[in-house]
Amino acid sequence: MSLLTGAALLGCGSDGDPKELIASGRNYIEQNDPKAATIQLKNALQKSPDLAEARVLLGVALLEQGDVVGAEVQASKALELGGVQDEAVPLMARVMLLQGKAAQVVERYGSAALTQPKAKAALQTVLAQAHLAQNQREPAEAALKSALELDPGHLPAQLLQVRIRAAAPDVAGARQQVEELLKQHPKSHEAWLLLAALAQAGEDYDGAGKAYQQAQAARKDIMGAYSGYILMLNGQKKYEEADKQLALLKAQYPEHPQTKVLEGQSLLRKKDVKAAREAVQAAIKAAPNFGFAQQLAGAIEYEAGALAQATAYLTKAQQLMPESAPVRLLLAQTLLRSGDPAKALVTLQPLLEDKDKKDSPAMALGLAAQAYQQQGDLVRAEALFKRATAADPTDSRARVALAMAQLARGDAAGMEALQSAAASDDKGITADLALVNERMRRREFDAALAAIDALEKKTPAQATASLLRARVQMALKQPDKARQSLEQAAKVEPANLQTAMALAELDLRDKQFDAARKRFDATLKADGRNVPALLAVARIRQAAGAPAAEVAKMLEDAVRANPSEASSRLALVEHHLAQKNNSAALTAAQEAVSALPDDPAVLAELARVQAVSGDLNQSISSLGQVAAKRPNSVQAQMMLADVHLAAKNYDAAIAALERARALAPREFTVSQRLAAAQLAAGQGPAALSTARALQKDKDMAVAGLLLEGDIESTQRRWREAVAAYRAALAKEPTSTNLAVKVHSALVSQEDKAGAAGFASKWMAEHAKDAGFLFHLSEVAIAQRDFAVAESQLNDALKLRADDPVMLNNLAWVHVQLKKPTAVELAEKANKLRPDTPAFMDTLAVALAANKQFDRAIEMQKKVIAMDQNPSWRLGLARLYIDAGQRTQARTELDALAQMGKDFKRQEEVQKLMREL
C-alpha cells in the first residue's frame, strides 16, 4: 500500500516529462477527477508554458471545477498558441455561453471550421444551447441534429436532447431516455444529475435521492450533487438528512459561497440568526453578486425584524435574479411589514401580469390583496382575496375561497364560513384579513374591530393589526383613538413607513409640521436613503409653506441618493409640473429617462410632460417606446390613445384603444374610452357596436347597457338612453347608480311626469337609499329649487349623518336660502374633511353671507394657496366686491383678464370689472 501511495505521489510531482504529465492530466479528466488533472497540467506548463494542448486541457479541468474565469484565460492562450483549434474552440464557446454571451457565441463560432467530427459535434452542441438561450428553437434543433449526426454517441448532445424533450413537456419520456443513456454511461455525473431533476419534476423524490447519490459516487466533488439534494430534502422537511448531506458538502467545499448559503439556511431554520448571518456574510464577501446569498441575507434580516436591511438585500437579490418569484414574494412581504404597500405592488406586478390571470401564485395574490387593503382600496382587495383563495384548491385556504364565493352570491352563510376559517387556522392570516376586509367593506366596524383583535393574537410582533384598527377608527371619526393605535404600531415596528405616514397625516391635519417630520426619523436612521420617507418629508415641508425651490432641492437630494429609483425622479417631475415650470419638468424627465432608459413608467412620464408642453409628436414617440417595452400593457395603449386624441389623430387613437381592448376585452374602462374616441371621430354607430360587444358577455351585459345609455346620452338621444338604462336596471334592480342614470335621462328628456313617477316609485321601494336622495337634491339645486333640495338633503343626512359632501351642499343651499346656519354646516363639513378646496370655498361664501368678510377672504386665500385653479381667484374677487374692497377686487380681476383664453369664464370677469 505504501509503495502504491508513493508511486502516486511521484506521479504528481514536477519532475515528469511534460508529455507524460499531459497524458496523465487527460486521463484524470476522463476519470472525472479534474483536481488531479489540474495539478498534472500545471506541472507540465511550469516546464513548458507554450504547450497549447496543456493549456486547453487545463481550461477543461478548471471549467469542470466551476472556474469560468480561469478556463477563459487558458482557452485564450491555447487559441493564441494555435494547433489545438478542435479542442480550444468548443471550450471557449462553452466559457462564453456560461458568461451569458449566447449571441456572441453564435456570431463568433457559428461558421467555425473544425476538422474532427467529435470536435464539430461538441461545437454544434454549444451552438444549440446558445440558440435555445435566445429562444431560437429551430436553429437550436438544427444544430443539435447536426451534432448527433457527426457523433451519435456525443453525451452532451444526447443530454441536451433529453432536456428539450422534458421542456416539450414530456418529462416521463425524457426520464426514460436518460435512464437508457446511463446504461451506456454509468459514471456520468451530468446524466445522474439530469435524472435527479427529472425525477423531482415527476415528484419521485426517492428516485431523485438515489440519482443524487449516484452522481456523488461518480464524482464526489461535484457541487450540484450535494446542493440539489440538500434543497430537495429541505423541501421535503427532511432536515436531518439534509444536514448530513451538508456535512459532506462542507468536507469538499468548506468555504464555497454555495456551501455557506446552504449552511446559513440550516442555521436560520434552527433559529440561530447570529450564526446564519455570519455564514451568509461570508458568502456575500466571497461572491457579492451571488443572488441566492443576497436572498438569504434578506430572509435572515426579515426574521430578525431588521426590515430596512432586509429590503436592501432583497432589492439587490431581485436585481440579480429578476425572474425569481420567491425573491419577489419575500421582498413584497418585507415592504408590507415596512408599511410601503405601493412599492410592494410594483414588486408583485410581474407575478400578477398573466393575461388570463391563471398563473399568478396564490401567495402573490394574497400579498397584493393585503397591499390594497393597507391602501384602503377594499374593492380591489376583496377581488384579489377571492382569487388568492381560489388559486390553489389543495390549500387550506380553499375554505376561504368557498366563503368568499358565498358572499359574492349574497349568501349569509359565507360570513359564518369565513369566521370559522379564520378561527380554525392557528397560524395563517389570509382568512383573518379577508374577514376584516369584508367587515370594513360592509361598514360593520364593531365586527371589524373584533376580527382585528383576533388577527393581532396571531401577529403580535407586527404592526398590521394596529394599522387596520386605526383605519376603522378613522372611519368611525375617532382620530384620537386612531392616533393611539398608530402609536402602538410604531412601538411594535418603529421603522414601519405606513405607520409613520399615517401619524404624519394626523400631525399635518393639526398643523404640527415638526412632529410630522420627526415621524420619519426612525425610518431614515435605519435607512437614510429610504425614498418614500424622503419624499414624505419633502411633502411635509411643502405643506408647511416651504418655498418651491426648497422642496425641489429636497427632491433632487432624494434623486441623488437613489439615482436608480424611479419614484423620486417622478416626484421631482410632478413637483415642477405643479409649479407650472414645464421646462424644468421636461429636463427632469429627460434626465430620468437617461438614467433609467428601460423603465416604462419613466418613459410614460416623459411622454406626459412632452404632451403638456405641446410637443405631441415627441410624446407619441415616447409612448411608442413604452408600448414596445410592455406589449401587454393596457395602460400604455390607453396613454398613447390620449395623446393621439389631443392631437386629433382619431384613427390612431382608436387603433391604440382597439389594441387595449384585445388585451383586456372585459375591462369596462377600455371599452368606455374606445366609445368616447369613436364618438369624437363622429363614428356613433361604431361606438354603439363597442357597447353591444360588451353585452354579449353575460358578466359584462350590465356594463355594456350602461355604456350604450351613456353613448345615447352624449348624442342627446334621451329616449334611447332611458331604454338602455332601464334594461341595465332590470338586470341589477338595486343599483343606485343605474337608478340615477334613468332619472337623469328622464329629466334631460324633459319628461317631468316620468321623472317624478320614477323617483317616487324608487324611494317607495328603497326608502333608505341616501345616494338617490342626494342625487335628487342635486337635480333640485340645478333647477334652483332650494327648498326642495334642503328637504332632500336633510332626509339623506338622517341616513348618513356625517357625510361631508351632503353637509357641504346643504351649507351652500342655506346660503341661497339666506339661513345663518350655513356657517355651522360648512364648518362641520370642513372638520370632517379638512383641506378640501371646494369645502373651504363654500365656507368662505357662507362667512361672507354672514358678513364675516375678513374670515371669508382669509379662507379663500388659503384655497388659492392650495389649488391654483383660477375659479377660486374669481371667487376671491367676488368676496372683495362684497366686502367693498374694490382695489383688491380689480387686482384679482386684472390677473384673470390677462389669462385670456386660458380662463374660460372671461365673460364673468368682464361683467364684474364693468360693475366696479
VENPEGI-V232281 format. One record per backbone hydrogen bond with DSSP energy under -1.0 kcal/mol. NH is the residue of the N-H (numbers start at 0). CO is the residue of the C=O. E is the energy in kcal/mol with one decimal. If there is no record, write none. Layout:
nh=NH co=CO e=E
nh=NH co=CO e=E
This chain:
nh=4 co=0 e=-2.3
nh=5 co=1 e=-2.5
nh=6 co=2 e=-2.4
nh=7 co=3 e=-2.4
nh=8 co=4 e=-2.4
nh=9 co=5 e=-2.7
nh=10 co=6 e=-2.3
nh=11 co=7 e=-1.1
nh=12 co=9 e=-1.4
nh=20 co=16 e=-2.5
nh=21 co=17 e=-2.6
nh=22 co=18 e=-2.4
nh=23 co=19 e=-2.5
nh=24 co=20 e=-2.6
nh=25 co=21 e=-2.6
nh=26 co=22 e=-2.1
nh=27 co=23 e=-2.3
nh=28 co=24 e=-2.0
nh=29 co=25 e=-2.2
nh=30 co=26 e=-1.4
nh=31 co=28 e=-1.6
nh=32 co=27 e=-2.6
nh=36 co=32 e=-1.9
nh=37 co=33 e=-2.4
nh=38 co=34 e=-1.7
nh=39 co=35 e=-2.0
nh=40 co=36 e=-2.6
nh=41 co=37 e=-2.4
nh=42 co=38 e=-2.0
nh=43 co=39 e=-2.0
nh=44 co=40 e=-2.1
nh=45 co=41 e=-1.7
nh=46 co=42 e=-1.2
nh=47 co=43 e=-2.3
nh=50 co=47 e=-1.5
nh=51 co=49 e=-1.1
nh=54 co=50 e=-2.0
nh=55 co=51 e=-2.5
nh=56 co=52 e=-2.1
nh=57 co=53 e=-2.5
nh=58 co=54 e=-2.2
nh=59 co=55 e=-1.9
nh=60 co=56 e=-2.4
nh=61 co=57 e=-2.8
nh=62 co=58 e=-2.3
nh=63 co=59 e=-2.2
nh=65 co=62 e=-1.6
nh=66 co=61 e=-2.6
nh=67 co=65 e=-1.5
nh=70 co=66 e=-2.0
nh=71 co=67 e=-2.2
nh=72 co=68 e=-2.0
nh=73 co=69 e=-2.0
nh=74 co=70 e=-2.5
nh=75 co=71 e=-2.5
nh=76 co=72 e=-2.1
nh=77 co=73 e=-2.3
nh=78 co=74 e=-2.3
nh=79 co=75 e=-2.0
nh=80 co=76 e=-2.3
nh=81 co=77 e=-1.9
nh=87 co=83 e=-3.1
nh=88 co=84 e=-2.3
nh=90 co=86 e=-1.2
nh=91 co=87 e=-2.8
nh=92 co=88 e=-2.5
nh=93 co=89 e=-2.2
nh=94 co=90 e=-2.3
nh=95 co=91 e=-2.6
nh=96 co=92 e=-2.1
nh=97 co=93 e=-2.3
nh=98 co=94 e=-1.2
nh=99 co=96 e=-1.7
nh=100 co=95 e=-2.6
nh=104 co=100 e=-2.0
nh=105 co=101 e=-1.9
nh=106 co=102 e=-2.4
nh=107 co=103 e=-3.0
nh=108 co=104 e=-2.6
nh=109 co=105 e=-1.6
nh=111 co=108 e=-1.3
nh=119 co=115 e=-2.5
nh=120 co=116 e=-2.7
nh=121 co=117 e=-2.2
nh=122 co=118 e=-2.3
nh=123 co=119 e=-2.8
nh=124 co=120 e=-2.0
nh=125 co=121 e=-1.7
nh=126 co=122 e=-2.6
nh=127 co=123 e=-2.2
nh=128 co=124 e=-2.0
nh=129 co=125 e=-2.3
nh=130 co=126 e=-2.4
nh=131 co=127 e=-2.3
nh=132 co=128 e=-2.1
nh=134 co=131 e=-2.1
nh=135 co=130 e=-2.9
nh=139 co=135 e=-1.6
nh=140 co=136 e=-2.5
nh=141 co=137 e=-2.3
nh=142 co=138 e=-2.4
nh=143 co=139 e=-2.4
nh=144 co=140 e=-2.4
nh=145 co=141 e=-2.1
nh=146 co=142 e=-2.2
nh=147 co=143 e=-2.2
nh=148 co=144 e=-1.9
nh=149 co=145 e=-2.2
nh=150 co=146 e=-2.3
nh=153 co=150 e=-2.4
nh=157 co=153 e=-2.1
nh=158 co=154 e=-2.9
nh=159 co=155 e=-2.0
nh=160 co=156 e=-2.2
nh=161 co=157 e=-1.8
nh=162 co=158 e=-2.2
nh=163 co=159 e=-2.4
nh=164 co=160 e=-2.0
nh=165 co=161 e=-2.4
nh=166 co=162 e=-1.8
nh=167 co=164 e=-1.1
nh=169 co=164 e=-1.4
nh=173 co=169 e=-2.5
nh=174 co=170 e=-2.5
nh=175 co=171 e=-2.1
nh=176 co=172 e=-2.1
nh=177 co=173 e=-2.4
nh=178 co=174 e=-2.1
nh=179 co=175 e=-1.6
nh=180 co=176 e=-1.8
nh=181 co=177 e=-2.0
nh=184 co=180 e=-2.1
nh=187 co=184 e=-1.7
nh=191 co=187 e=-2.0
nh=192 co=188 e=-2.5
nh=193 co=189 e=-2.1
nh=194 co=190 e=-2.3
nh=195 co=191 e=-2.3
nh=196 co=192 e=-2.2
nh=197 co=193 e=-2.4
nh=198 co=194 e=-2.7
nh=199 co=195 e=-2.3
nh=200 co=196 e=-2.2
nh=201 co=197 e=-1.5
nh=202 co=199 e=-2.2
nh=203 co=198 e=-3.2
nh=204 co=202 e=-1.1
nh=207 co=203 e=-2.2
nh=208 co=204 e=-2.5
nh=209 co=205 e=-2.2
nh=210 co=206 e=-2.0
nh=211 co=207 e=-2.5
nh=212 co=208 e=-2.1
nh=213 co=209 e=-2.2
nh=214 co=210 e=-2.2
nh=215 co=211 e=-2.1
nh=216 co=212 e=-2.1
nh=217 co=213 e=-2.3
nh=218 co=214 e=-1.9
nh=221 co=218 e=-1.5
nh=225 co=222 e=-1.4
nh=226 co=222 e=-2.7
nh=227 co=223 e=-1.8
nh=229 co=225 e=-2.9
nh=230 co=226 e=-2.5
nh=231 co=227 e=-2.0
nh=232 co=228 e=-2.5
nh=233 co=229 e=-2.5
nh=234 co=230 e=-2.1
nh=235 co=231 e=-1.5
nh=236 co=233 e=-1.4
nh=237 co=232 e=-2.8
nh=238 co=236 e=-1.2
nh=241 co=237 e=-2.1
nh=242 co=238 e=-2.5
nh=243 co=239 e=-1.5
nh=244 co=240 e=-2.0
nh=245 co=241 e=-2.2
nh=246 co=242 e=-2.0
nh=247 co=243 e=-1.6
nh=248 co=244 e=-2.3
nh=249 co=245 e=-2.7
nh=250 co=246 e=-1.4
nh=251 co=247 e=-1.1
nh=252 co=248 e=-3.5
nh=259 co=255 e=-2.4
nh=260 co=256 e=-2.2
nh=261 co=257 e=-2.4
nh=262 co=258 e=-2.6
nh=263 co=259 e=-2.6
nh=264 co=260 e=-2.4
nh=265 co=261 e=-1.9
nh=266 co=262 e=-2.3
nh=267 co=263 e=-2.6
nh=268 co=264 e=-2.2
nh=269 co=265 e=-1.2
nh=270 co=267 e=-2.0
nh=271 co=266 e=-2.7
nh=272 co=270 e=-1.4
nh=275 co=271 e=-2.3
nh=276 co=272 e=-2.7
nh=277 co=273 e=-2.0
nh=278 co=274 e=-2.2
nh=279 co=275 e=-2.4
nh=280 co=276 e=-2.3
nh=281 co=277 e=-1.6
nh=282 co=278 e=-1.5
nh=283 co=279 e=-2.5
nh=284 co=280 e=-2.4
nh=285 co=281 e=-1.7
nh=286 co=282 e=-2.6
nh=289 co=286 e=-1.9
nh=290 co=288 e=-1.0
nh=293 co=289 e=-1.9
nh=294 co=290 e=-2.3
nh=295 co=291 e=-2.5
nh=296 co=292 e=-2.5
nh=297 co=293 e=-2.1
nh=298 co=294 e=-2.2
nh=299 co=295 e=-2.6
nh=300 co=296 e=-2.2
nh=301 co=297 e=-2.3
nh=302 co=298 e=-2.3
nh=303 co=299 e=-1.9
nh=305 co=300 e=-2.2
nh=306 co=304 e=-1.6
nh=309 co=305 e=-2.3
nh=310 co=306 e=-2.7
nh=311 co=307 e=-2.0
nh=312 co=308 e=-2.5
nh=313 co=309 e=-2.7
nh=314 co=310 e=-2.4
nh=315 co=311 e=-1.8
nh=316 co=312 e=-2.4
nh=317 co=313 e=-2.4
nh=318 co=314 e=-1.9
nh=319 co=315 e=-2.2
nh=320 co=316 e=-2.4
nh=323 co=320 e=-2.1
nh=327 co=323 e=-1.7
nh=328 co=324 e=-2.7
nh=329 co=325 e=-2.3
nh=330 co=326 e=-2.6
nh=331 co=327 e=-2.6
nh=332 co=328 e=-2.2
nh=333 co=329 e=-2.4
nh=334 co=330 e=-2.6
nh=335 co=331 e=-2.4
nh=336 co=332 e=-2.3
nh=337 co=333 e=-1.8
nh=338 co=335 e=-1.1
nh=339 co=334 e=-3.1
nh=343 co=339 e=-1.8
nh=344 co=340 e=-2.2
nh=345 co=341 e=-1.7
nh=346 co=342 e=-2.3
nh=347 co=343 e=-2.1
nh=348 co=344 e=-1.4
nh=350 co=347 e=-1.9
nh=351 co=348 e=-1.7
nh=356 co=353 e=-1.5
nh=364 co=360 e=-2.1
nh=365 co=361 e=-2.5
nh=366 co=362 e=-2.5
nh=367 co=363 e=-2.4
nh=368 co=364 e=-2.3
nh=369 co=365 e=-2.1
nh=370 co=366 e=-2.2
nh=371 co=367 e=-2.4
nh=372 co=368 e=-2.3
nh=373 co=369 e=-2.6
nh=374 co=370 e=-1.6
nh=375 co=372 e=-1.2
nh=376 co=371 e=-2.4
nh=377 co=375 e=-1.5
nh=380 co=376 e=-2.0
nh=381 co=377 e=-2.5
nh=382 co=378 e=-2.0
nh=383 co=379 e=-2.3
nh=384 co=380 e=-2.5
nh=385 co=381 e=-2.1
nh=386 co=382 e=-1.9
nh=387 co=383 e=-3.0
nh=388 co=384 e=-2.3
nh=389 co=385 e=-1.2
nh=390 co=386 e=-1.2
nh=394 co=391 e=-1.9
nh=397 co=394 e=-2.0
nh=398 co=395 e=-1.4
nh=400 co=396 e=-2.0
nh=401 co=397 e=-2.3
nh=402 co=398 e=-2.2
nh=403 co=399 e=-2.8
nh=404 co=400 e=-2.3
nh=405 co=401 e=-2.3
nh=406 co=402 e=-2.3
nh=407 co=403 e=-2.2
nh=408 co=404 e=-1.3
nh=409 co=406 e=-1.4
nh=410 co=405 e=-2.9
nh=413 co=410 e=-1.9
nh=416 co=412 e=-2.4
nh=417 co=413 e=-2.3
nh=418 co=414 e=-2.5
nh=419 co=415 e=-2.4
nh=420 co=416 e=-2.4
nh=421 co=417 e=-2.2
nh=422 co=418 e=-2.4
nh=423 co=419 e=-2.1
nh=424 co=420 e=-1.1
nh=432 co=428 e=-2.8
nh=433 co=429 e=-2.4
nh=434 co=430 e=-2.5
nh=435 co=431 e=-2.7
nh=436 co=432 e=-2.6
nh=437 co=433 e=-2.4
nh=438 co=434 e=-2.5
nh=439 co=435 e=-2.7
nh=440 co=436 e=-2.8
nh=441 co=437 e=-1.9
nh=442 co=439 e=-1.3
nh=443 co=438 e=-2.9
nh=444 co=442 e=-1.4
nh=447 co=443 e=-2.1
nh=448 co=444 e=-2.5
nh=449 co=445 e=-1.8
nh=450 co=446 e=-2.1
nh=451 co=447 e=-2.2
nh=452 co=448 e=-2.0
nh=453 co=449 e=-1.6
nh=454 co=450 e=-2.0
nh=455 co=451 e=-2.5
nh=456 co=452 e=-1.2
nh=458 co=454 e=-1.4
nh=461 co=458 e=-1.6
nh=466 co=462 e=-2.4
nh=467 co=463 e=-2.3
nh=468 co=464 e=-2.5
nh=469 co=465 e=-2.2
nh=470 co=466 e=-1.8
nh=471 co=467 e=-2.1
nh=472 co=468 e=-2.5
nh=473 co=469 e=-2.1
nh=474 co=470 e=-1.9
nh=475 co=471 e=-1.6
nh=476 co=473 e=-1.7
nh=477 co=472 e=-2.9
nh=481 co=477 e=-2.4
nh=482 co=478 e=-2.4
nh=483 co=479 e=-1.8
nh=484 co=480 e=-2.3
nh=485 co=481 e=-2.4
nh=486 co=482 e=-2.5
nh=487 co=483 e=-1.9
nh=488 co=484 e=-2.1
nh=489 co=485 e=-2.3
nh=490 co=486 e=-1.6
nh=491 co=487 e=-2.0
nh=492 co=488 e=-2.6
nh=495 co=492 e=-2.1
nh=496 co=337 e=-5.8
nh=499 co=495 e=-2.0
nh=500 co=496 e=-2.6
nh=501 co=497 e=-2.6
nh=502 co=498 e=-2.6
nh=503 co=499 e=-2.4
nh=504 co=500 e=-2.1
nh=505 co=501 e=-1.7
nh=506 co=502 e=-2.3
nh=507 co=503 e=-3.0
nh=508 co=504 e=-2.1
nh=509 co=505 e=-1.4
nh=510 co=507 e=-1.6
nh=511 co=506 e=-3.2
nh=512 co=510 e=-1.3
nh=515 co=511 e=-2.1
nh=516 co=512 e=-2.3
nh=517 co=513 e=-2.2
nh=519 co=516 e=-1.6
nh=520 co=517 e=-1.8
nh=523 co=519 e=-2.7
nh=524 co=520 e=-2.2
nh=525 co=521 e=-1.9
nh=526 co=522 e=-2.2
nh=529 co=526 e=-1.9
nh=533 co=529 e=-2.4
nh=534 co=530 e=-2.8
nh=535 co=531 e=-2.2
nh=536 co=532 e=-2.3
nh=537 co=533 e=-1.9
nh=538 co=534 e=-2.1
nh=539 co=535 e=-2.2
nh=540 co=536 e=-2.3
nh=541 co=537 e=-2.0
nh=542 co=538 e=-2.6
nh=543 co=539 e=-1.9
nh=544 co=541 e=-1.6
nh=545 co=540 e=-2.6
nh=550 co=546 e=-1.9
nh=551 co=547 e=-2.6
nh=552 co=548 e=-2.1
nh=553 co=549 e=-2.0
nh=554 co=550 e=-2.2
nh=555 co=551 e=-2.4
nh=556 co=552 e=-2.4
nh=557 co=553 e=-1.9
nh=558 co=554 e=-1.9
nh=559 co=555 e=-2.5
nh=560 co=556 e=-2.2
nh=561 co=557 e=-1.3
nh=564 co=561 e=-2.2
nh=569 co=565 e=-2.7
nh=570 co=566 e=-2.3
nh=571 co=567 e=-1.8
nh=572 co=568 e=-2.0
nh=573 co=569 e=-2.6
nh=574 co=570 e=-2.2
nh=575 co=571 e=-2.1
nh=576 co=572 e=-2.3
nh=577 co=573 e=-2.5
nh=578 co=574 e=-1.5
nh=579 co=576 e=-1.9
nh=580 co=575 e=-2.8
nh=581 co=579 e=-1.2
nh=584 co=580 e=-2.2
nh=585 co=581 e=-2.6
nh=586 co=582 e=-2.2
nh=587 co=583 e=-2.6
nh=588 co=584 e=-2.4
nh=589 co=585 e=-2.5
nh=590 co=586 e=-2.4
nh=591 co=587 e=-1.9
nh=592 co=588 e=-2.1
nh=593 co=589 e=-2.2
nh=594 co=590 e=-2.1
nh=595 co=591 e=-2.7
nh=598 co=595 e=-1.6
nh=602 co=598 e=-2.1
nh=603 co=599 e=-2.6
nh=604 co=600 e=-1.9
nh=605 co=601 e=-2.2
nh=606 co=602 e=-2.4
nh=607 co=603 e=-2.1
nh=608 co=604 e=-2.4
nh=609 co=605 e=-2.7
nh=610 co=606 e=-2.2
nh=611 co=607 e=-2.6
nh=612 co=608 e=-2.4
nh=613 co=610 e=-1.4
nh=614 co=609 e=-2.5
nh=615 co=613 e=-1.4
nh=618 co=614 e=-1.9
nh=619 co=615 e=-2.6
nh=620 co=616 e=-2.0
nh=621 co=617 e=-2.5
nh=622 co=618 e=-2.4
nh=623 co=619 e=-1.8
nh=624 co=620 e=-1.4
nh=625 co=621 e=-1.7
nh=626 co=622 e=-2.6
nh=627 co=623 e=-1.9
nh=628 co=624 e=-2.2
nh=629 co=625 e=-2.0
nh=632 co=629 e=-2.3
nh=636 co=632 e=-1.2
nh=637 co=633 e=-2.1
nh=638 co=634 e=-2.5
nh=639 co=635 e=-2.2
nh=640 co=636 e=-2.1
nh=641 co=637 e=-2.0
nh=642 co=638 e=-1.8
nh=643 co=639 e=-2.1
nh=644 co=640 e=-2.6
nh=645 co=641 e=-2.2
nh=646 co=642 e=-1.8
nh=647 co=644 e=-1.5
nh=648 co=643 e=-3.4
nh=649 co=647 e=-1.4
nh=652 co=648 e=-2.3
nh=653 co=649 e=-2.8
nh=654 co=650 e=-2.3
nh=655 co=651 e=-2.2
nh=656 co=652 e=-2.2
nh=657 co=653 e=-2.3
nh=658 co=654 e=-1.9
nh=659 co=655 e=-1.9
nh=660 co=656 e=-2.4
nh=661 co=657 e=-2.1
nh=662 co=658 e=-1.5
nh=663 co=659 e=-2.1
nh=666 co=663 e=-1.8
nh=670 co=666 e=-1.6
nh=671 co=667 e=-2.8
nh=672 co=668 e=-2.5
nh=673 co=669 e=-2.5
nh=674 co=670 e=-2.6
nh=675 co=671 e=-2.0
nh=676 co=672 e=-2.2
nh=677 co=673 e=-2.4
nh=678 co=674 e=-2.4
nh=679 co=675 e=-2.4
nh=680 co=676 e=-1.6
nh=681 co=678 e=-1.8
nh=682 co=677 e=-3.5
nh=686 co=682 e=-2.0
nh=687 co=683 e=-2.1
nh=688 co=684 e=-2.0
nh=689 co=685 e=-2.0
nh=690 co=686 e=-1.9
nh=691 co=687 e=-2.6
nh=692 co=688 e=-1.8
nh=693 co=689 e=-1.1
nh=694 co=690 e=-1.2
nh=696 co=693 e=-1.6
nh=699 co=696 e=-1.4
nh=703 co=699 e=-2.5
nh=704 co=700 e=-2.3
nh=705 co=701 e=-2.6
nh=706 co=702 e=-2.4
nh=707 co=703 e=-2.2
nh=708 co=704 e=-2.5
nh=709 co=705 e=-2.2
nh=710 co=706 e=-2.5
nh=711 co=707 e=-2.4
nh=712 co=708 e=-2.3
nh=713 co=709 e=-2.4
nh=714 co=710 e=-1.5
nh=715 co=712 e=-1.9
nh=716 co=711 e=-3.1
nh=717 co=715 e=-1.1
nh=720 co=716 e=-2.1
nh=721 co=717 e=-2.9
nh=722 co=718 e=-1.9
nh=723 co=719 e=-2.2
nh=724 co=720 e=-2.7
nh=725 co=721 e=-2.7
nh=726 co=722 e=-2.0
nh=727 co=723 e=-2.0
nh=728 co=724 e=-2.6
nh=729 co=725 e=-2.1
nh=731 co=727 e=-1.6
nh=734 co=731 e=-1.9
nh=738 co=734 e=-1.9
nh=739 co=735 e=-2.6
nh=740 co=736 e=-1.9
nh=741 co=737 e=-2.5
nh=742 co=738 e=-2.5
nh=743 co=739 e=-2.8
nh=744 co=740 e=-2.3
nh=745 co=741 e=-2.1
nh=746 co=742 e=-2.5
nh=747 co=743 e=-2.6
nh=748 co=744 e=-1.9
nh=749 co=746 e=-1.5
nh=750 co=745 e=-2.5
nh=751 co=749 e=-1.2
nh=754 co=750 e=-2.8
nh=755 co=751 e=-2.7
nh=756 co=752 e=-2.6
nh=757 co=753 e=-2.4
nh=758 co=754 e=-2.6
nh=759 co=755 e=-2.5
nh=760 co=756 e=-2.4
nh=761 co=757 e=-2.7
nh=762 co=758 e=-2.4
nh=763 co=759 e=-1.7
nh=764 co=760 e=-1.8
nh=765 co=761 e=-2.0
nh=768 co=765 e=-1.9
nh=769 co=767 e=-1.5
nh=772 co=768 e=-1.7
nh=773 co=769 e=-2.4
nh=774 co=770 e=-1.9
nh=775 co=771 e=-2.5
nh=776 co=772 e=-2.0
nh=777 co=773 e=-1.9
nh=778 co=774 e=-2.1
nh=779 co=775 e=-2.3
nh=780 co=776 e=-2.4
nh=781 co=777 e=-2.4
nh=782 co=778 e=-1.7
nh=783 co=780 e=-1.7
nh=784 co=779 e=-3.2
nh=785 co=783 e=-1.2
nh=788 co=784 e=-2.1
nh=789 co=785 e=-2.6
nh=790 co=786 e=-1.9
nh=791 co=787 e=-2.4
nh=792 co=788 e=-2.5
nh=793 co=789 e=-2.3
nh=794 co=790 e=-2.1
nh=795 co=791 e=-2.3
nh=796 co=792 e=-2.5
nh=797 co=793 e=-1.1
nh=799 co=795 e=-1.8
nh=802 co=799 e=-1.5
nh=806 co=802 e=-2.3
nh=807 co=803 e=-2.4
nh=808 co=804 e=-2.5
nh=809 co=805 e=-2.5
nh=810 co=806 e=-2.3
nh=811 co=807 e=-2.0
nh=812 co=808 e=-2.4
nh=813 co=809 e=-2.5
nh=814 co=810 e=-1.7
nh=815 co=811 e=-1.9
nh=816 co=812 e=-2.0
nh=817 co=814 e=-1.3
nh=818 co=813 e=-3.3
nh=821 co=818 e=-1.6
nh=824 co=820 e=-2.2
nh=825 co=821 e=-2.6
nh=826 co=822 e=-2.6
nh=827 co=823 e=-1.9
nh=828 co=824 e=-2.2
nh=829 co=825 e=-2.2
nh=830 co=826 e=-1.9
nh=831 co=827 e=-2.1
nh=832 co=828 e=-2.0
nh=839 co=835 e=-2.5
nh=840 co=836 e=-2.5
nh=841 co=837 e=-1.8
nh=842 co=838 e=-2.2
nh=843 co=839 e=-2.3
nh=844 co=840 e=-2.3
nh=845 co=841 e=-2.6
nh=846 co=842 e=-2.7
nh=847 co=843 e=-2.3
nh=848 co=844 e=-2.3
nh=849 co=845 e=-1.2
nh=850 co=847 e=-2.0
nh=851 co=846 e=-3.2
nh=852 co=850 e=-1.2
nh=855 co=851 e=-2.2
nh=856 co=852 e=-3.0
nh=857 co=853 e=-2.3
nh=858 co=854 e=-2.4
nh=859 co=855 e=-2.3
nh=860 co=856 e=-2.1
nh=861 co=857 e=-1.5
nh=862 co=858 e=-1.8
nh=863 co=859 e=-2.0
nh=864 co=860 e=-2.1
nh=865 co=861 e=-1.7
nh=866 co=862 e=-2.3
nh=871 co=868 e=-1.6
nh=873 co=869 e=-1.9
nh=874 co=870 e=-1.9
nh=875 co=871 e=-2.0
nh=876 co=872 e=-2.2
nh=877 co=873 e=-2.0
nh=878 co=874 e=-2.0
nh=879 co=875 e=-2.4
nh=880 co=876 e=-2.2
nh=881 co=877 e=-2.7
nh=882 co=878 e=-2.1
nh=883 co=880 e=-1.3
nh=884 co=879 e=-3.0
nh=885 co=883 e=-1.2
nh=888 co=884 e=-1.8
nh=889 co=885 e=-2.7
nh=890 co=886 e=-1.9
nh=891 co=887 e=-1.8
nh=892 co=888 e=-2.5
nh=893 co=889 e=-2.9
nh=894 co=890 e=-1.8
nh=895 co=891 e=-1.7
nh=896 co=892 e=-2.5
nh=897 co=893 e=-2.1
nh=899 co=896 e=-1.5
nh=901 co=898 e=-2.1
nh=902 co=899 e=-1.7
nh=908 co=904 e=-1.6
nh=909 co=905 e=-2.9
nh=910 co=906 e=-2.2
nh=911 co=907 e=-2.4
nh=912 co=908 e=-2.1
nh=913 co=909 e=-1.9
nh=914 co=910 e=-1.3
